[in-house]
Amino acid sequence: MSHPDTAPTHASDLDRLRADIWNARYGDPRFGHEDFAAFGSLIARADEIGDPYWRFVARLEAATAAAWDGGLADQLTLGVWMMRFLDKHENELALTSDRYLALHRILAELVESITGLPEVSLDQADAIVADWERRVDGTGFASTAHAACSRAQILWHRGDRERALGLLDGITDFRSPAHMCDRGTRSLVATLYAQWGVHERAIAVAEADLVDDGTGCNFFPGESYMGLVESYAQLGRRDDALRGVTELERNYGDLPHSESLTTAMIVLLRLNELDHARRIAMERLTCLDSVATPHDRARRAAALSAVLAAVAASDPDAVITTGDPSGRGSAVRSTADVAADLARTARETARAFDVRNANSMVTEQIEGILALSAVGAPAARLTPIAERTAIELLSGFSAFSSVSDRRASACLDALATKADELTGVDRARMQVVFASNLRRTDPAASVEAMREVAASIRSEFPGMAAQTALMADLTAAELGTVDSPALSDIADPAPSWSAISQAAYLRIVAAAVGGTDPERAEAAIARALDVLAAADRGELPLSDGVSASTRDRRVDVEAMRVALHLLAASLLLSRERPADEAVNAALLAARQMVRTATHPDQVLESQAELAEALSFAARVQSAQDLRAARHLLDEAVEHARYSQRGAMLQQRAELAVAMDRLNDAVDDHEQAVAVWTVDGAAHAADGAMLDSAHVRLLREDDPRDVIDAVRPVITRMDERGDTRSAMIGWQVLGRAQVAAGLPADAVTSFTTVLQLMAGDEHPGYVAQVRQGRAGELMDLERYAEAVDDLGVAADLYTRIGALFEVGDAYRTAALAAYFGGDGVAASNYLQKAADVYDALDGDPDSAEQVAYKRVRLELARAEIVRHDDPPQAAAILAAAIDRAVAGQWTDLEITGLHLAALVELVSDDDAARERARTLVERGLDLDPDHAGLLDLDDYLDDF
């Protein structure tokens, strides 16, 4: 009999149903990205049509999709229906072996996880396992190990751990059910051993599977590590556990439902790897409802809660950016509050199992995970902002200013309610801070406030007053409200001022005059350093007045040295002079600052100063030695905290791209997203997500994953009114759509980019967008529009002297014009491109690139003439291929061979086909996966 899969005999509505079922399962080619939501209507349509085979297949495909995009409850409902239907109609269904295999894999997954549904009683679970054993008995789908694991889980839920372990101990045949992976069966056994605390047995069962014998599936070795990592952590095998977590992330990171990343968070907490655990938690926080079963949900909620509670324990002021209740935008919440909500979710879900099981096995398991929040909490921590006194808030503002704008602002908000607690120099410093901080929101008001503060404190603290007045004058000059102060008339600091006041004043002077009078700036810096040296010798007081703070003023002196040396380095680099000595001096001062600091706020400040100095040094070093710059940034990331850490990770990611370490770059961008999300910096987190998307495209990740990541970022940028960032997002989205083969979508995205441009963009950037859109317009056969875009791009490139890009634009315009039927325009553009390369002939440094571009141009010329004049095209191609071979330009050689074979096939005779075959074989030797050559090879095989 003919099979419905291959010979449909029903009406067109059945054909459409078949196509829609296929699209729901495979329309998105990414593994694990089935669209389960579509199957409700598909099943209804199949029932309406009434074809028994397609009623069954619609549910079979739905159950398979539910493994990735639904849940076990959906699979159970569908599985029960299919079993009942199959019992009545098996003979008339005539299922193929592939369909039977898919069905039995679904059944095996149901049996394995059935205890994870609290609505299924344990007696019902027993009956389901027994029914499965009956159905697979005597078939190739049976597995005694699988049945034993399922029954062991039922016993564990009944509270009989010893009998459950006895079933696992009795397994000797690890063959998998339904032709799945034997490694997976052993990993399941090891996972159960690990969860039930028998770690040596877990390792004995699964560790040998880490050896790559060529039989592993796509999840190797992550599938085996799933059963091993927790036991490694519990037995002190730290390196093995961390290696396993890395493999779990690599194998399962793109699958939001996977339980393996929950295990990874638990393991990382046990290993006191809180930063790593936090990064995974940020990636999984929005995926709580994507897990397969309520038991998995309880475990994930508990692991997420433990991670976030540990973060809150180490940083009580930590916040997290989450979706707001309306489902739009984002909301900033206390990390501790989010952790508490997750803990409630975990406990409430666990209680449903306790009711079913009539014991507390699941609750005890969940409480064990929640207890891991105590791991990683440091013995000493910064004083929470809400618990600080006024003087501690002033210190906190200083500590947080360079690492967390949110925390610094919170300190000032709290300080405003406690201002009356401060007196003397502390009150004066507070007034200066409030006045100068206004520059962020209202610079004009800040100028007036700084002048008023300077006048009020001048008699008691003249040095601080002079600094404040000078800052007011410079800010007013930037605003254009007054003429720039006569920099030559800026007074020198008085010798009677404290060392820090003199040095701070001189630093402001150096920064102000550096662009116009670098010699004076350098002299000011040198004098400031001399003043600090005098203070070290006890010849000058360190600071103004007597403060109530317990801060060590020597640390503040080192901080000033760091700032002065970095300013000196910047001035030297701006004049293209070597700055190594100044950079090294800044690093030495920062390291001394770290060694000296004991006050918690100053410890944070010293680490931040060292991170900034290392970051500066890395930027300088990257011009000569990328590897050395990387070492500096590694240390910078290690010392950085809060939002500063995100900035350091972003810098390191940029360096990784320059070093072609794209995996490292993506990891750093993703860590930055996690850091900024936890610090409440949602806008910065979204920026890092766009940067990550850019690198993932360079890495040739699945572009649909990038599309899914970028779309919500663009929405959030639009909601914030950040047009420029939204524009960047649309460009990344367009590039991803190009890579995904979605030309119409890409044209829409690139058009949006052009519409959002403010008019001050670099001409080269605008040209790139035009060029990108033109390529997609050509794919849509909108050739006239493509030619227009390419003409604009060529003009823009000409404005900035980017002649090679001009030539490329003209070459592509020639092809677009030709395909659009305008042969005259095509010839004109070919000539324009040739003229560009002629103009570049005189530069010996670009001779090879010019030669390469000329060969590309000749290939375009051959494409244009090959239908109208095959002999001319053949001659052009022969010469171009020879030049490509001589230049070792394999890409051009392959393109030429492909075109030459097409030209030969214009002549429909055996001799031409043999010549074409020779060309195709030669091309496939160079690129065995070339799609065009493979198509020609298949075509020629028919003769």
N, C-alpha and C positions, 0 to 999 in steps of 0.2 A: 504493500500500500504506500502511496505517496505520503510524505510527512508534512505536517502543516508548516514546519520551519522552512522547508525548501520549496514547497509547491502549494502556495495558498490557493484555495478554491472558492473563497468567500468573497463577499462584496467589498467595495472600496472602503467601507467603514472599518472592516477588519484589517485591511491593509494599513489604514491610518493608525489603528490601535497598535498593531505590531511595531510600526515606526515610532510611536510615542513611548511604548514600553522600552524599546531599545534606547531612545534618547534619554529617558529617565535613568537608566542604568549606566549608559556609556557616553551620553552626550558631552559630559565633562570627562575628558580622557584621564584625569588624575586618579590614581589609585585611592579608593576609599572615599570618593566624592559623589556617590550615588545620591539621587534626589528622591528620598523616601516620601516626601510630602506629596509628590505627584501621583502616588499609587492609589490613593483613595478614589479619585475620579476614574483612574484607569480600570480598577477592579469593577467599579459600577458599570462602566462601559462594556467590559467583558461579560458581565452578568446579563446586561441588556441584549447583547448580541446572541448570547446563549450557547456559543461554541464551547463544549466541555473542555477541550484541550486548552483553549486560551483563557478560560476561567481559572483553570489550574495554574497555567504558566504565569498569569498576571500576579497571582498570589505568591508563587515561587520566587519570581523576580523581586517582588515587594519584600519578602522575608529576607532575601539576600541583601537588598539595599538597607533593610532595617539594622543589619549587623554594623553598618557604618553611620547611618543617619536616622536611626529610630531608637529602638531599645528592645530588651529581651521580652517585655510584655507584648509588644507588637509581634515579635517573632513567635511567641507562644500562641497568640490568637490565630495567626496565620497557619502555624504548624498543625494545630489541632484540626482546623478546617481541612487542610490538605490531607491529613491522615484519614479522616472520615471519608472524604471524597475519593481518595485513592482506594480505600477498601471496597467501595461500591463500583468504581469505574476504571480500575487499573487496566483492564484488557482493551477498552476502547480508547484510552489515552495514548497508548503506544509511545511511552516516553523514551527518548534516546538515552544512551548511557551518560551523556553529559548532564542531562536533566536529573537523572537518578543520583548522580554524584553530588550535584548542587543541593538536592533535597536532603541527602544524608549528612552533608556537612552542616546544614541548618539544624538538623535533629541532634547532631553531636554537640553543637554549641549550646543548644537548649538544655541538654542533659547535664553538661558541664556546669552551667551557671544557674540552674533552676532554683537553687536555695537562695539566690540573691533577690528573689521576689517575695516579699513578706505576705502577699496576698495568696500565695500558694502554700497550703499546709504541708508539713513534712510528710504526712501520709500520702498526700497527692504527689509530692516529689518522688517518693519511693515508687509509686505506681507508674509515674512517667518513665523513670529509669528502667523499671521492669518491662514496660511496653517496648521501650527502645531495644533492650536486650533481645526480646522475642523477635522483633522485626529484623534485626541484623544478624541473628544467629544463623551460621552457615553461609553467610555472604562475605564478600571482601570488605565490608564496611564495619565489621565488629572489632571491638577492642576491649579486652579484659581489664587493661590498665585504666581506660577511660571510665568504665563502669565502676571500678574500685574507687577512683577519685571522687566520682559523683556520690557514691554511697558513703564514703568517708566524710564528705562535707555534710551530708544529712546527719550522720552520727555526731559530728562536732556541734552542729546547731542544736541537737538534742541534749548537748552537754556531756557526751560520752567521748572525751578526748582520747582516752587510752584505746578504746576499740577503733576509733577513727585512725589512729596511728598504726594500729595492728593491720588494718586493711592496706595502708600504704606500704608497710613493711613486707607484706605478702606478695607484692607485685614483682613478677620476674619477667614478664613479657610486656615490653614497652611499645609494641606496635600501636600506631595511631589509628583512630577511627576514620573511615571515609577517605582513605589514602591521603590523609594529612601528614604533617611532619612528625617523625618519631622524636626529634629533638623537642618539639612542642609538648609532647606527652611527658617526657622526662622533666621538662621545665615546669609543667603544671604540678607534678609530684613534688619537685623541689620547692616550689612556691608555697604549697600547703605545709610542707615540713617547716619552712622558714616562719610562716605566720603562726604556727603552733609551737615555735620555740625549739625545734630539734635541728640545729644548724649544721652539725657535722653530717647528718644523713642527707640534708639538702645538697651539700657540696659533693658528697660521694655519688649522688645520683646524676648530677647535671654538669659537673665541672669538665669532664672529658669531652663534652660536646663543644667546648670552646675551640677545639682543634679543627682547623678548616680542612676537611677531607674532600671538599668539592660537592658535598651532598646537601649543604645548607640551603634554606630558602632565602627569599628576599629580605627576611628579617634577621638573618644571621649577622653577627652573633648576639644581637639584642634579645632574641627569643630565649636563649639560654641564660643570659645575664639576668633576665627577669626573675628567674628562680634562684639566683645566686647572690645578688648585690646585698640584700639585707643580712644574709648569713655572713658574708664577708665583713660587713660593718660590725656585726655583733661579735665576731671572733677576732677583731683587731686587724684585719687585712685591709688597711686603709687604701693603699694604692690600687688593689684589685677592685675594691668597691667603687672608687672614683672612676676607674677605667670603665667599669660596667655602666655607671651613670652616663658617661659620655656616649657609649654605644646605644643606650636606651633613648637618649635624646636624638641621636642620629637616625635610628630606625623608626621611632614612633613620634617624633616631634611634630609632624604634620597631621597627626590623627588625634583630634581633640577628645575622642571617647576613650582612648587607650588608658588602661589602668597602670601601665608601666611608669608613667611620669608621677603618679601618686606615690608609688614605691620609691622613685628617685628622690622626691622631697623628703620622705621619711628617712631614707638613708643619709642624705646630706645633713639633716638635723642631727642625726646620731654622730656624724663626723664633725660637727661644729662648723660646717661650711654654709653659714647663714646667707652670705651674699649670693652664692650659687642657688641655694634653695629659694631665695626671694625672687631671683630672675625667673625660675620655672613657675613659681606661684603667680607672678604677674601674667605670664603667658596662659596659665590655666584658670585664672580667676573668672573669666567670662564663659568658661566651658563647663561649669558645674553641672548643668542640665544635659550635657552631651554624653554622659556615661551610660553604660548599658543597663545597669540595675540599681535599685535603691541601695543595696549594700555597697556597691562601688561609689555611689554618691556620698554615703556616710563617711567612707574612708577618705574620699577626696576632700570633702568639707573639713574633716578633722585635720588632714595634713595641711590644707591651706590655712586653717585657723592657727595651727601650731607655728607655722612659719611666720605669719603676720603678728602673732602674739610675741614671738621671740624678737621680731623687729621692734615692736612697741616697747618691750622690756629694755632693749638697748637704747631706744630713742623714744621717750614718752611723747614727744611732740610730732612724731611721724604721722603723716597723713597719706591718703591714697586716693587717686582719681578713679571714680567709678561712674557708671551710667546713672543719670538722674532718674527719678521715678517715672517721669513722663516718657522715657525712652529716647529723649533727644538730648544732645549735648552731654555734659558731664557734671559731676558733683564731687567736691572734695570732702572726704570724711576722715575722721580719726582712724588710724590703722588699728588701734585697740578696739574701736567700736566694730569695725568690719570683722576683726578676728572673733569678737564675741558673738556676732550674728552667725558666723559660720559654725562656731562651736554649738550654738543652739540648734542649727540645722542638723549637724551631725548627731547630736544627742536625741533629737526628736525622731530622726529616721531610725536610729538604733533601737529606740523604744518599741517601734512597730515590730521589729524582730524579736524583742524580748517577750512581747505579748504572744506572738506565734509560737516561739520556742519554749515558753514557760520557764525561761532561765535568763541570766544576764550575760551570756557569752559574748554577744555582739557589743553590748554596752561596755563591757570590760575591755574588749579589743579597741573600741573607739577612744575610751578614756586613756588607754596606753599611748595612743597616737597623740592625743591632745596634751598629754604630759610632757611630750618632747619640746613644748614651747619653752621650758626652763633651760634647755640646752642652748648654748650660744649667748646667753645673757651675760654680759660682763659684770665683774665684781664692782667696778666703779662706773658711774655714768654721769652725764651732764645733768645738772639740776633742771627739772622740767620748768618751762617758762612760767606756768601758773604758780609754781612754788617759789619763785625768785623774789628777793627783796629788790628795792630800787637800785642799789649799787650793783647787785648781781644782774639785773636787767641791762644796765649800762655796759657791764662787762660782756653780757651775752650778745648785745648788739655788735660789739667789736668782734667777737668770735665768729658770729654767723654772717657778717657782712660779705665775706668773700666766698662763702660756701652755700648759703641758702637765703635768698631774698625773702622767702616766706617767713622763716624763723626770725630774721633780723627785723622785719616789719612787725611781727608779733611782739617782739621785745619792746619796740618803741610804743606800740599801742598800750601794752601793759604799763610801761614806764609813765605814760601820760597820766595814769590814774594814781601814781605813787610819787609824783614829782616832789611833793613837799617833804619827802623823807631825806632829800639830798641837801647838803650845805657845802659851802666853800668851793674848792676846786672841782669837786664832783658835780655840784650844781652848775657851775660854769661850763664844764665839759658837756653836760646834758643839754644845756641851752644851745651850744654850738652844734651838737648833733642834730637836734630838732630843726634848727634853722637851715643847716646845710642839706639835710635830707629832703627838704622841700624842693630842691633842684630836680628831683625825679618827676614831680607832678606839676609844680608851678615855679619855674625858674625865676620869674619876676618877683614873686612874693618872697622867694628865698633870698634874693639880693637885699630887699628891705629888712628881712628878719636878721640876716647876718650882720648888716650894718648896725642895727639896734643892739644886738648881742655884743658886738665888738665895743660899742660905746659904753655899755653897762658894766663890762668886766675889765676895761682898760686900766683902771687905777690899781686893781688888785692883781690881775694876771695879764700884763702887757704883752707878753709873747703870744699867748693864745689869742688875744684881741687882734694883734697884728696879722696873724695867720688868717683869722676870720675876715678881717677887712680886705685883705688882699684877694681872698677867694671871692668876696662879693664884687670887687672891681673887675676881676677876670670874667666872672659870670655875666656881669652887665655888658662887658665888651663883646662877649659871644652873642648876646641877645641883640646887640646893636643899639641899645638904649643910651649908651654913652660912648664917647670915643675910647679907643683902646688906651689903657694907661701907658704913659711914657715909660717903657720898660727900663730905659736907662736911669730913670728917676726913682725906681723902686729902692727904698732904703735897705740898708744892711741890717741884720738882726743885732740887737744890743747884746754885748757880752754878759750883761747881768741876767739874761734870760736863762732858763734851764736848758740843759743839753738837748732834750727832746724837742723843746719849743724852737730852739735855733735850727736844729736839723730839719724839722718839719717845714719851717718857713723857707729855708734854703732849697728844699726839695720843690716847693711850689714855685719858687723863682726859676729854678733850672727847667722845670717843665714848661713854664710860661715863655722863656726866652730861647729855648732850644732850637726852635725853627728859624729864628732870625739872628741869634748871636750864640752859636754853639760853644765858642770859647768861654763866654761868660757862664754858660750853663755848666760846662765842665769844671770851671773854677768854683761855682757854687756847690757842686757835688763834692769836690775835694775838700772844701772848707767844712761842709757838713760832716764828712767822715772824720776830719780832724777834731771837730767839736765832740763827737762821740768817743773818740780815742781819749780826749782829755777827761771825759766823764768816767771812762774806765779807770783812769789813773787817780780818780778822786778829786780832780781839780775843779769840777763843775757839778752842781746838783743835777740829778737825773731828770726830775720832773718838777712841775709847779705845785707848790702847796703840799698839804698832807691829805692823802686820800684815805677813805674808809675801806677801800678795796684791798683784798688780800693778794692781788695780782703782783707778780714779780716784775718790777720795772726794768730789770736787766733783759728780760725777754722782749719787752717793748723796744729796747735799744737795738737788739739784734734784728727785730722786724724792720726797724727804720734802715738798718744797714742793707738788708735784703732789697728794700725798695730803692735805695740810692744806687746800689750796684746795677740793678736791672734797668733803671733809668739811664745810667751811664752807658750800659750796653746798647740800649735802643738808640741813643744819640750817636754812638760810634757806627752802628750799622747803617743809620740813615745817611752817614757821610761815607759809606763804603769803606770803613776802616775796620780792622780786626777787633773783635770784642771778646775774645776768649778769656782774657784776664779778668774782665769785669764779670762775665758770666760765672767763671770759677769762684770769684770772690762772693757772688750772691749765693752760690750753692754752699760754700763754706759757712757763711753767716746763717743760712737757713738750717743747716745741720746743727750748728751750735745752738740755735734757737730750740730745736727739738730736744737736744740733750739737756738744756737748762730748764725747760718748762715743767712745772709740776701742778700748777693750778689747772683744773679740768678745762676751763675755757681757753687758757693759753696753750694747753696741749693741742686742742683742736686748731687754734690759730697757727701754731708752729707747723703742724702737719700741712695745713693749707698753704702756708708760705713756701714750704719745701716743694709741695706739688707744683705751685706756680713757677718756682725757679727751675724745676726739672722740665716743665712744659716749655718754658722759654728756651732752655738749653737745647731741648729736642728740636725746636723750630730752627735754631741756628745750625745744629749738627746735621739736620736732614739735607742741607745743601751739599754736604760732602759725603756723608756716610749714613745711609738709611738704617743699617743694622745697629749702629751705635745710637742713633736717635730712638730706635725701638726700645733699647735697654733703658734709656732715660724715661721714656713714657711708661714702661712697665712699672718703674718705681713711682712715678707720679701717680698712676692709678692706684697703687697700693696705699699711698698716703692720703689721697683725696677723699673727702666725705661729702655726702648729700649731693646737691646739684653740681658742685664742682667736679665730683667724680663723673657725672654724666658728660661734662665738657671734656674731661681728660679722655674718657672712652671714645668720644667722637673724634678727638684729635688722633688718637691711636688708630682708629678705624681708617681715617684718611691716609695715614702713613701705611697701613696694611695694604690699601688699594695700590699705592705707589710701589709697594714691594711685590705686588701680584699675589698677596695672601688674602684672597677674597673670603675664604671661610672665616679667617680671623676677623676680617672687617665686619662681616655680618654678625658674628658673635658679639663684637664690641658695640655695634649699633643696637642690638637687641638688649644688651645689658644696660645701655644708656636709657633706652625706653623704660626698662624696669626701674632704674634709679629715679628718673624724673617722675614716673607715675607715682611712686611711693612718696616723693617729696612734694606732690601736688602741682608739679609743673607740667600740666597737661599739654600746653602749647609746645614746649620743648620736646616732650615725648613724641608728639605727632611729627615734629620736624625730623627727629631721629628715625621715625618709621619711614618717612619718605627717603631719607638717606639710605636706610637699609634696603628699601625696595630698589633703589638705583643700583646698589651693589649686587643684589640678587639677580637683576637682569644681566649685569656683567658676568655673573657666575653661571648664567644660562639656566637658572631655576625655572620650574614650570611657570610660564607667564600668567596663567590663570590664578595661581596662588598670589602673585604680585597684584593682580587686578583686585582680588578679594581684599587684600590688605590695604590698598590705596583708596578705594572708593569711600569708606567711612571716614578716613582722614580728611579727604577733600570736603566732605559734608561738614565736619567739625570746623575746619578752617573757614568755610563760608559762614557758618553760624557766628564765628568770632569776628567776622568782617575783615579777615586777613586776606586780602585779595592777592597779594604777592605770593604767599605760601600756597594758596589754593591754585594759583597759576602753575607753580612748580609741581604740585600734585597732579594737575591735568597733563602736564608734559610727561611725567613718569608713567601715568596711566596710558597715555597715547603710545609710548614706547612699548609698554607691556602688551597692548592690543596689537601692535605691529608684530611682535614676537609670537602672539597667539593666533595670528592669521585672521584678525578681525578688522579688515580695512575700513569698513563703514564706521565702526565705533572709533577707530583711531582718527579718522578724518574729523569726526565730531569733537574729539578731545583736543586735537591740534588747533581746530578752529576756535575752541573756547580759550585756549592759551592766547591766541592772537587777539581775541576780543578783550581779554583781561589785561593786556599790556598797557602800562601807564604812559608809554612814549619815551621813557628815558632808558630803555633797555639797550644793551650793547648790540650794535648791528649784527655781529656774528651770531649772537643768540637768536635773534629774530630770523636770520637766514637759515639757521639749523631747523627751526620749527617749520618754516616754509618748505624747506627741502624734505623734511620728514612727511609733511602732509602731501607733497607732490608724489612721493613714492606710493602712498596708499591710494591717491586719486588715480594713478596709473593702474593699480590692481582693480579698481572699480571701472576702468575704461573711460574715465572722465579726463581725457587727454588734454583738452584745451585748458581746463582749469590747472592741470599739472604744469603745462607749459608756462602759464601766467605766474604760478608760484616760483618756478625755477628761474624765470627771468628776474623777478624781484630779488630772489636769493643771490643771483649773480651780481646784481647791482649793489646789494648790501656788502657782499664779500669784496667787491671792487673798492668800496669806500674805505675798507680797513686794510687793503693791500693783501688780502688772502687769495693770491692768484691760483694756487692749486685748487682751492675750493671753487673758485670761479670756473676753472676748466671742468671740474666735475659737474657743476650745475649745467653748463652748456652741453656737455656730453649727454647727460640724462634728458635735457630738453630736446636734443636731437631725436632721441629714441621716442619720447612722448609725442613729438610732432609727427614723426613717421607713423607710429601706430594710430595716430589720430587722422591720418590721411593727408597730411600737409608735407609733401616731399620737399618742396622748395624751402620751407622753414627748417626742415631737418638738415638739409645741406648747409644752410646758413649757420645753424648752430654748430655743426661739425667744424666749419671753417673758423668760427669764433673760438672754439676750443683749441684748434690747431694754432691760431694766432697767439693765444695765451701761452702755450708751451714754447712757441718761438721766442716770445718775450722773456722767457725764463732761461733760455739757452746760455746766456752769458755767465751764469753763476755756477762755478765748478762744484760748489758744495751741494747743489741740488741736481746735478747731472743725472744721477741714477734714478731719482724720483721722477724727473722729467721723462726719462726713457720709459719708465714703468707706465706713467700716465699716457704716453703716446701709444703704447701697445693696447691699453684699455680703449683708447679712442679708436684704434683700428678695428678692434673687435666690435665696437658699436657700429662702425661704418659697414663692416661685413654683415651685421644683423640687418641693417637697413637695405642693403642691395641684394641680399641672398635670394629673394623671391623673383626679383626682376632680372637679375643678371648673375646666375649661379657661377659661371666661370670667373667673373671678377671677384665674387665673394670668396671662391676657393683660393684664388691667388692671394688676396688680402690675408686670408686666414693662414695660409702656408707660411707667409712671411712673418706674421704675428706670432705664430707658434714657435718658429725658429728663434725669434728674438726673446720670447718668454723662456725658452730652454736655455739660451745663452745667459740670460739674466737670473736664472734659477728662480723664476717667479711661477711656482707651481700652480697657484690659483688661476693665473691667466692662461697657463698651458692647458689646464683642464677645461676652462671655458672655451678656449679655441678649439680643442678636440671635439667638444660637444657640438659646437656650431658647425664645424667642418663635417661631422657625421650627418647632421641635418641637411647640409647642402648636398652631400652625396645622394641622399635619399630622394632628392627632387627628381633624379633620373631613376625611373622604375625598371631597373634591370639588374641581373645577377652580379655583374662586375661592380656596379656602384654599391650594391649591398655588401659585397665583400670588402670593398674599400672602407665603407662605413663601419663594418664589424671590426676591422683592424684599428680604426680610430677609437671606437668604443672600448675595445679591450685595453688599448694603451691608456685611455682615461681612467678606466676602472683599476688599473694597476696603481695609479696615483691616488685615487679616492674610491675605494670599494663601495662606499655608501652613497655616492652621488646619485640623487633621485632621477635626474634627467637621463644620465647614462644608463642607469638600471632599466628605465622604461624603454629606451632604445634597444637594450640588450634583449629584453623580453619580446619586443616587436620583431627583431631580427631572428629570434629563435623560431618564429612561426614559418620561416621560409626554409 
